[in-house]
């Protein structure tokens, strides 16, 4: 059974940083693609960043240069480093892990950027 767990959210002031973690079990993590999505109140869920098996990454335009997605296959974990956070980054952040033709979601972690 695939399990995806996010952690690292919290309250941070504008300009601050947070690192989110996404740990998956029950899969061959090195063969999985990992994506981070976010959903703000009243808005649709949107993709923020992804990383594929070879390490290639992609980012939503509004987070380019501020967010960095990496992976540690030995720990079955992907990390989303978020710097220079803005109030508009406030949302619930979800990790999606795609492997062997299926995908699984985590429960989400709240990120609030506010002074």
N, C-alpha and C positions, 0 to 999 in steps of 0.2 A: 504494500500500500504506500502510495506516494504521500509524503507530508512536507509541507512548505511552511516555514516559520520566519516571520520578519521580526526585527527588533531594532532599537536605536532611535525611535521617534522621541519627540518631546517638545518643550517650549524653548524657543531661542529668540533672541533679539535680532532685529534687522542687521544684516552684515555678519551675522554669526555663522557657525558651521555645525553640521550634524553628519554622522555616518550611520547609514542604515545597513543592516545585514539581512541577508536572505539565505537561510540554510535549508537544504532539501535532503530528504532521506528516502530510501526505497527506489532510487534510480542510479544510473551511471551518470553522475553529475558532469563528468568531463564531456559527455556526449549530449548535453542539454544546452539549449539556448535559454537565457535568462533575460527577462524584461521587467522593468519597473513602470508601473502606472500610478496615476494619482487621480483622486476624485475630490473636488471641492464641493461644499454644500450647494445644491441647486444646479450643479454642472455635471456634464457627462464625464465618465472616466476617460482619461487620455494617457497615451504612452509618453513616458519621459525619457527612457533610455533602454537600450538593449545591448547584449553582448552575446556573440555566437561562440561556437566551440573553438574556433581558431583565435579568439580574442578580439576580433573586430567589433568595434562599438559604433553606436549611432545615438544621437541625442535630439530631443526637441529643440527647436531653434532658441527658445527663450531660456534654456538652461545651458547652452553651449558655452564653454569657457568657465562655467561655475560648478558644474556637476562632473564627477568622474566615476565611471563604473568599471570595476575590476572583479576578478574572480580568483579564488584559491581552490583549485580542484581537489587538493589533498584534504581540505576541510569541508568540502561540499558546500561552499559558501561564496556568495557574491556580495560585494560591498558597493554601496552608492555613497560616495563622498560628496556632500553638498556644502558648498562654500558661498559666501556673499549672499546669504539667503534674503529673500524679499517677502513682504507680507503676502504677495500673490502666490508664493510657493506653499502657502497654508493649504493642507489637504490631508486626506488619508492616503497613504502610500501603500500600494499593493505590489507584491512580487508574483510574477508568473514564470513557471518553469515548464518548458516544452521539451518533451523527450519521447522518442519512439511513437510519434504520431498522436500523442495526446498532450494535454497541458493541465497544470494544477495551479491553483491560487493559494496564497496565504491569506491570513485573516485580516491583514492590514495593520498599519501602525500610523498613529496620528502625528503629524508635524504641524506645529503652530509657530508662526513667525510674527511676533508682536512685541512692542515696547511696553 
